[in-house]
Amino acid sequence: RIFMKKLIIIILIIAYPIKNFGQVKYDYNQGYIFIKKAEKTLNQGKIIEAEEFLGKAKLSNFGFCGNAWASAFGQINLIQTQVYIKRKEYDKALNLLDSIGGCGIGADCTARDSLKIETLMLKFGKQKVKEAFEKVNEINVNEIDFIKSYSINLPDLNYIFEFVINEYYFDFNDGKSVVKNKTNIELLNEVKNFSYFKI
């Protein structure tokens, strides 16, 4: 089973760039320049210009490595999400964030998850989001891209929050460190006390 999972991961890494190869117009270096320019212009409040750079970045060839494509398109989608947020198109932002996968092959899912909470707070208000998290008493374990992912249902927000979290901790005893799994209760408490709610 482990061998089959590794084989599938290798196939995905190879197939990801092949799927997009016929649509490219720009090379690897240009693609990352477009991403940096999109981020810079967005920070300057130039939303239309930022989207133009994102459009070019999407047409760039990020090589034959699936990790590079997942990383690049993860960055592109995170910037596009911030465009939606600036336009107050929060549902579009959440839908795009929910579509970002590839946590195991280069995508920055920690940044993705923090943007989800930021978007929810902008849409519903910080207090309502915090209260919705505090009401949760169950955490669901999923497997996405062969990496464990977790989700909680937030009925007050009509939203299922999927996220990644460090599921291990080091227990030091007699000068030795032992890796242990966090319990679901520990994970749930960690989620309820995310630093976003303390800002």
C-alpha positions as CSV (number, residue, x, y, z in Angstrom):
1,R,0.0,0.0,0.0
2,I,2.8,2.4,0.9
3,F,4.5,1.6,-2.5
4,M,1.3,2.3,-4.4
5,K,0.8,5.7,-2.6
6,K,4.4,6.6,-3.5
7,L,3.8,5.5,-7.1
8,I,0.6,7.6,-7.4
9,I,2.4,10.7,-5.9
10,I,5.2,10.3,-8.6
11,I,2.5,10.0,-11.3
12,L,0.8,13.2,-10.1
13,I,4.1,15.1,-9.9
14,I,4.8,14.1,-13.5
15,A,1.3,14.6,-14.8
16,Y,0.7,18.1,-13.3
17,P,3.0,20.0,-15.6
18,I,2.1,17.9,-18.7
19,K,-1.6,18.8,-18.3
20,N,-0.7,22.5,-18.5
21,F,2.2,22.4,-20.9
22,G,0.2,23.1,-24.1
23,Q,-1.1,26.3,-22.6
24,V,2.2,28.1,-21.8
25,K,3.5,31.3,-23.4
26,Y,6.2,32.3,-21.0
27,D,9.2,30.6,-19.4
28,Y,10.0,29.7,-15.8
29,N,11.8,32.9,-14.9
30,Q,9.2,35.1,-16.5
31,G,6.5,33.3,-14.6
32,Y,8.0,34.0,-11.2
33,I,8.7,37.6,-12.2
34,F,5.0,38.0,-13.1
35,I,4.1,36.5,-9.7
36,K,6.3,39.0,-7.9
37,K,5.0,41.9,-9.9
38,A,1.4,40.8,-9.2
39,E,2.1,40.8,-5.5
40,K,3.9,44.2,-5.6
41,T,1.2,45.9,-7.7
42,L,-1.5,44.5,-5.5
43,N,0.2,45.9,-2.4
44,Q,0.2,49.3,-4.2
45,G,-3.5,49.0,-4.7
46,K,-3.3,48.4,-8.4
47,I,-5.8,45.6,-8.6
48,I,-6.4,45.5,-12.4
49,E,-2.6,45.6,-13.1
50,A,-2.1,42.8,-10.5
51,E,-4.6,40.6,-12.3
52,E,-2.9,41.2,-15.6
53,F,0.3,39.9,-14.2
54,L,-1.5,36.9,-12.7
55,G,-3.0,36.1,-16.1
56,K,0.5,36.0,-17.6
57,A,1.8,33.9,-14.7
58,K,-0.9,31.3,-15.3
59,L,0.4,31.0,-18.9
60,S,4.0,30.4,-17.8
61,N,6.0,27.2,-18.0
62,F,7.2,26.2,-14.5
63,G,9.1,23.2,-15.8
64,F,8.5,19.4,-15.6
65,C,8.4,19.2,-11.8
66,G,4.9,18.9,-10.3
67,N,6.2,20.5,-7.1
68,A,7.2,23.7,-9.0
69,W,3.8,23.9,-10.6
70,A,2.0,23.3,-7.3
71,S,4.1,25.9,-5.6
72,A,3.7,28.5,-8.4
73,F,0.0,28.1,-8.8
74,G,-0.4,28.1,-5.0
75,Q,1.2,31.5,-5.0
76,I,-0.9,32.7,-7.9
77,N,-4.1,31.6,-6.2
78,L,-3.2,33.2,-2.9
79,I,-2.6,36.5,-4.6
80,Q,-5.9,36.1,-6.6
81,T,-7.6,35.5,-3.3
82,Q,-6.3,38.8,-2.0
83,V,-7.6,40.5,-5.1
84,Y,-11.1,39.1,-4.3
85,I,-10.7,40.2,-0.7
86,K,-9.9,43.7,-1.7
87,R,-13.0,43.7,-3.9
88,K,-15.0,42.3,-0.9
89,E,-15.9,39.3,-3.0
90,Y,-15.5,37.0,0.0
91,D,-17.4,34.0,-1.4
92,K,-15.1,33.9,-4.4
93,A,-12.1,34.1,-2.1
94,L,-13.3,31.2,0.0
95,N,-14.2,29.1,-3.0
96,L,-10.7,29.7,-4.5
97,L,-9.0,28.9,-1.2
98,D,-11.0,25.7,-0.8
99,S,-9.7,24.6,-4.3
100,I,-6.1,24.9,-3.3
101,G,-4.5,21.5,-2.8
102,G,-1.0,20.2,-3.3
103,C,-0.1,20.6,0.4
104,G,2.3,17.6,0.0
105,I,3.9,18.8,-3.2
106,G,4.7,22.5,-2.7
107,A,1.6,24.5,-2.0
108,D,1.6,26.8,1.1
109,C,-1.4,25.5,2.9
110,T,-0.6,27.3,6.1
111,A,-0.9,30.6,4.3
112,R,-4.1,29.3,2.6
113,D,-5.7,28.4,6.0
114,S,-4.8,31.8,7.6
115,L,-6.4,33.5,4.6
116,K,-9.5,31.4,5.0
117,I,-9.9,32.7,8.6
118,E,-9.1,36.3,7.6
119,T,-11.8,36.1,4.9
120,L,-14.3,34.6,7.3
121,M,-13.7,37.4,9.8
122,L,-14.0,40.1,7.0
123,K,-17.3,38.5,5.9
124,F,-18.9,37.8,9.3
125,G,-17.0,39.8,11.8
126,K,-14.2,38.6,14.1
127,Q,-16.5,37.9,17.1
128,K,-19.0,35.8,15.2
129,V,-16.2,33.7,13.7
130,K,-14.5,33.2,17.1
131,E,-17.8,32.1,18.6
132,A,-18.5,29.7,15.7
133,F,-15.1,28.1,16.4
134,E,-15.7,27.9,20.1
135,K,-18.9,26.0,19.6
136,V,-17.2,23.2,17.7
137,N,-16.9,19.9,19.6
138,E,-15.8,17.5,16.8
139,I,-12.9,17.4,14.4
140,N,-12.9,15.3,11.2
141,V,-9.8,13.7,9.8
142,N,-9.4,13.5,6.0
143,E,-6.7,12.6,3.6
144,I,-5.9,15.0,0.8
145,D,-2.9,14.5,-1.5
146,F,-1.9,11.6,0.8
147,I,-1.4,14.0,3.7
148,K,-3.7,14.2,6.7
149,S,-6.0,17.1,6.6
150,Y,-8.6,18.1,9.2
151,S,-12.0,19.8,9.0
152,I,-14.6,21.3,11.3
153,N,-18.1,22.2,10.6
154,L,-19.1,25.8,11.3
155,P,-22.9,25.8,10.9
156,D,-23.3,29.4,12.0
157,L,-21.2,30.4,9.1
158,N,-22.5,27.8,6.7
159,Y,-18.9,26.7,6.1
160,I,-16.7,23.7,6.5
161,F,-13.2,24.8,7.5
162,E,-10.6,22.4,6.1
163,F,-7.0,22.9,7.3
164,V,-3.6,21.4,7.9
165,I,-2.0,21.3,11.4
166,N,1.0,19.8,13.0
167,E,-0.3,16.5,14.4
168,Y,2.9,15.6,16.4
169,Y,4.7,16.9,19.4
170,F,8.0,16.0,21.1
171,D,7.8,14.6,24.6
172,F,11.1,15.0,26.4
173,N,11.8,12.5,29.1
174,D,15.2,11.6,30.7
175,G,17.1,13.5,28.1
176,K,15.4,11.7,25.2
177,S,12.8,13.0,22.8
178,V,9.8,10.9,21.7
179,V,7.5,11.9,18.9
180,K,3.9,11.6,19.9
181,N,0.6,12.1,18.1
182,K,-1.7,14.8,19.4
183,T,-5.2,13.7,20.4
184,N,-8.2,15.0,18.6
185,I,-9.1,17.0,21.7
186,E,-5.6,18.6,21.7
187,L,-5.9,19.4,18.0
188,L,-9.4,20.9,18.5
189,N,-8.2,23.1,21.4
190,E,-5.3,24.3,19.2
191,V,-7.7,25.3,16.5
192,K,-10.0,27.1,18.9
193,N,-7.0,29.1,20.1
194,F,-5.6,30.1,16.8
195,S,-3.5,33.3,17.1
196,Y,-5.8,35.0,14.6
197,F,-8.5,35.4,17.3
198,K,-6.1,37.1,19.6
199,I,-5.1,40.0,17.3
